[in-house]
Amino acid sequence: MRKIPHGLYVCGVKEGEEVNGYTASWVMQASFQPPLVVNCVKQDSKSHAMIKSSQVFALSVLEAGQKEVAQKFFKPQRRVGNKFEDIEFYLGEATGCPIISDSLGYVECRVISAVEHGDHTVFVGEVIAAGVHREGEPLLLESTGWNYGG
């Protein structure tokens, strides 16, 4: 399973006024029309509960060389506190979820379906906004030496 290539993203989530983010690697495009994204989220995480409650999320595409950003969002919020305190971000207009300013780009999604099996939930999100910040090569899980991104 480790040989399946995965990009690394920061998934920004919100619930009310609270924002959080985590490093996501089990993400893929699922449809052209309408544009859909699949995002698999660990069920016992705070971010999972926030997505389930708010029904929105945003994915910031990290650039090769941004391993330290991915690593910052890999730890649980309850252990490290505000993960965004020294990361420049803005709130997406469509979802209100945090988006990393220095990422390659982003998609904002509204959850339209969820499948809960195993230890992760497969959230299917319809892309309701997207943008490109700059060109570059995406960060891949394999290049980090990690086995899992979240």
GISUL-V660334 format. One record per residue. N is the residue number from 1. RES is the residue in one letter. OMEGA is omega in whole degrees, 0 to 359 (999 if undefined). Layout:
BEGIN
N/RES/OMEGA ; N/RES/OMEGA
END
This chain:
BEGIN
1/M/182 ; 2/R/181 ; 3/K/174 ; 4/I/183 ; 5/P/180 ; 6/H/169 ; 7/G/176 ; 8/L/185 ; 9/Y/165 ; 10/V/177 ; 11/C/177 ; 12/G/182 ; 13/V/178 ; 14/K/172 ; 15/E/187 ; 16/G/179 ; 17/E/182 ; 18/E/175 ; 19/V/178 ; 20/N/176 ; 21/G/178 ; 22/Y/177 ; 23/T/181 ; 24/A/176 ; 25/S/180 ; 26/W/185 ; 27/V/175 ; 28/M/173 ; 29/Q/183 ; 30/A/182 ; 31/S/173 ; 32/F/187 ; 33/Q/357 ; 34/P/179 ; 35/P/182 ; 36/L/177 ; 37/V/174 ; 38/V/181 ; 39/N/181 ; 40/C/189 ; 41/V/180 ; 42/K/189 ; 43/Q/182 ; 44/D/181 ; 45/S/176 ; 46/K/181 ; 47/S/177 ; 48/H/180 ; 49/A/181 ; 50/M/177 ; 51/I/181 ; 52/K/181 ; 53/S/186 ; 54/S/181 ; 55/Q/176 ; 56/V/172 ; 57/F/176 ; 58/A/178 ; 59/L/174 ; 60/S/181 ; 61/V/181 ; 62/L/180 ; 63/E/172 ; 64/A/184 ; 65/G/179 ; 66/Q/180 ; 67/K/182 ; 68/E/176 ; 69/V/178 ; 70/A/182 ; 71/Q/180 ; 72/K/183 ; 73/F/181 ; 74/F/184 ; 75/K/180 ; 76/P/181 ; 77/Q/183 ; 78/R/179 ; 79/R/188 ; 80/V/181 ; 81/G/184 ; 82/N/181 ; 83/K/182 ; 84/F/188 ; 85/E/179 ; 86/D/177 ; 87/I/178 ; 88/E/181 ; 89/F/173 ; 90/Y/180 ; 91/L/180 ; 92/G/181 ; 93/E/185 ; 94/A/186 ; 95/T/186 ; 96/G/180 ; 97/C/180 ; 98/P/178 ; 99/I/180 ; 100/I/182 ; 101/S/184 ; 102/D/177 ; 103/S/177 ; 104/L/181 ; 105/G/186 ; 106/Y/166 ; 107/V/173 ; 108/E/187 ; 109/C/171 ; 110/R/181 ; 111/V/177 ; 112/I/180 ; 113/S/177 ; 114/A/177 ; 115/V/182 ; 116/E/174 ; 117/H/182 ; 118/G/184 ; 119/D/178 ; 120/H/171 ; 121/T/175 ; 122/V/176 ; 123/F/174 ; 124/V/182 ; 125/G/173 ; 126/E/180 ; 127/V/181 ; 128/I/174 ; 129/A/179 ; 130/A/178 ; 131/G/176 ; 132/V/176 ; 133/H/182 ; 134/R/178 ; 135/E/178 ; 136/G/178 ; 137/E/181 ; 138/P/175 ; 139/L/179 ; 140/L/180 ; 141/L/183 ; 142/E/182 ; 143/S/181 ; 144/T/186 ; 145/G/178 ; 146/W/177 ; 147/N/187 ; 148/Y/181 ; 149/G/179 ; 150/G/999
END
